[in-house]
């Protein structure tokens, strides 16, 4: 899995904003925001091999169980895949 390079990513007011390059940037439905944990998951996609590794990293950084972290990671990655922000190789 990897981040789709067709997304521009910026941090704005404590949130990470994802904007797909191929879509109309003026179309607000094409702009996606991630909170602090979502942004950290986005960053971990670059270095972690899979969802379980991302969840493990989150348990070391936040007060969360591995099962809860895994469920949250799986849900966010499902959403990111739905918008093609994450690509499975």
VEXDREN-2710 file (C-alpha; in Angstrom, 1 decimal):
% VEXDREN-2710
k/r/px/py/pz
1/UNK/0.0/0.0/0.0
2/UNK/1.2/3.5/-0.7
3/UNK/0.0/7.1/-0.8
4/UNK/-1.4/8.2/-4.2
5/UNK/1.0/10.8/-5.6
6/UNK/-2.0/12.5/-7.3
7/UNK/-3.0/14.0/-4.0
8/UNK/-1.5/17.3/-2.7
9/UNK/-1.2/17.3/1.1
10/UNK/-1.0/20.3/3.4
11/UNK/-1.3/20.9/7.1
12/UNK/-3.8/23.7/7.9
13/UNK/-4.9/24.7/11.4
14/UNK/-3.9/21.4/12.9
15/UNK/-5.5/19.2/10.3
16/UNK/-4.1/17.6/7.2
17/UNK/-5.9/18.5/4.0
18/UNK/-5.8/16.1/1.0
19/UNK/-6.7/17.5/-2.4
20/UNK/-6.7/15.3/-5.5
21/UNK/-4.9/16.9/-8.4
22/UNK/-7.0/15.4/-11.1
23/UNK/-10.3/16.8/-9.7
24/UNK/-11.5/20.4/-9.7
25/UNK/-9.9/22.0/-6.6
26/UNK/-12.8/24.4/-6.3
27/UNK/-15.1/21.4/-5.8
28/UNK/-15.3/21.2/-1.9
29/UNK/-16.4/17.6/-2.1
30/UNK/-13.0/16.8/-3.5
31/UNK/-11.2/18.2/-0.5
32/UNK/-10.6/15.8/2.4
33/UNK/-9.4/16.5/5.9
34/UNK/-7.7/14.3/8.5
35/UNK/-7.5/15.0/12.2
36/UNK/-4.2/14.5/14.2
37/UNK/-4.5/10.8/14.3
38/UNK/-5.7/10.5/10.7
39/UNK/-2.7/12.6/9.7
40/UNK/-0.3/10.4/11.6
41/UNK/-1.8/7.3/9.9
42/UNK/-1.3/9.0/6.5
43/UNK/2.4/9.6/7.5
44/UNK/2.8/6.0/8.7
45/UNK/1.6/4.7/5.3
46/UNK/5.0/5.7/4.0
47/UNK/7.0/3.6/6.4
48/UNK/4.8/0.8/7.7
49/UNK/4.3/-2.5/5.8
50/UNK/0.6/-3.0/6.6
51/UNK/-2.4/-2.0/8.7
52/UNK/-1.2/-4.1/11.7
53/UNK/2.2/-2.3/11.7
54/UNK/0.4/1.1/11.6
55/UNK/-1.8/0.1/14.5
56/UNK/1.2/-1.0/16.5
57/UNK/3.0/2.3/15.9
58/UNK/-0.2/4.1/17.1
59/UNK/-0.3/2.1/20.3
60/UNK/3.3/3.3/21.1
61/UNK/2.3/7.0/20.4
62/UNK/-1.2/7.2/21.8
63/UNK/-3.1/5.7/24.7
64/UNK/-5.1/3.1/22.7
65/UNK/-5.3/-0.6/22.6
66/UNK/-3.9/-2.4/19.5
67/UNK/-7.4/-3.8/18.7
68/UNK/-9.0/-0.3/18.8
69/UNK/-6.1/1.2/16.8
70/UNK/-6.4/-1.6/14.2
71/UNK/-10.1/-1.0/13.8
72/UNK/-9.6/2.7/13.4
73/UNK/-6.7/2.2/10.9
74/UNK/-8.7/-0.2/8.9
75/UNK/-11.7/2.2/8.7
76/UNK/-9.6/5.1/7.7
77/UNK/-7.7/3.1/5.1
78/UNK/-11.0/1.8/3.7
79/UNK/-12.1/5.5/3.3
80/UNK/-8.8/6.5/1.8
81/UNK/-9.0/3.7/-0.7
82/UNK/-12.5/4.7/-1.6
83/UNK/-11.3/8.1/-2.7
84/UNK/-8.2/6.6/-4.2
85/UNK/-5.8/8.4/-1.8
86/UNK/-4.3/5.0/-1.0
87/UNK/-3.2/2.6/-3.6
88/UNK/-2.6/-1.1/-3.1
89/UNK/0.3/-2.5/-5.1
END
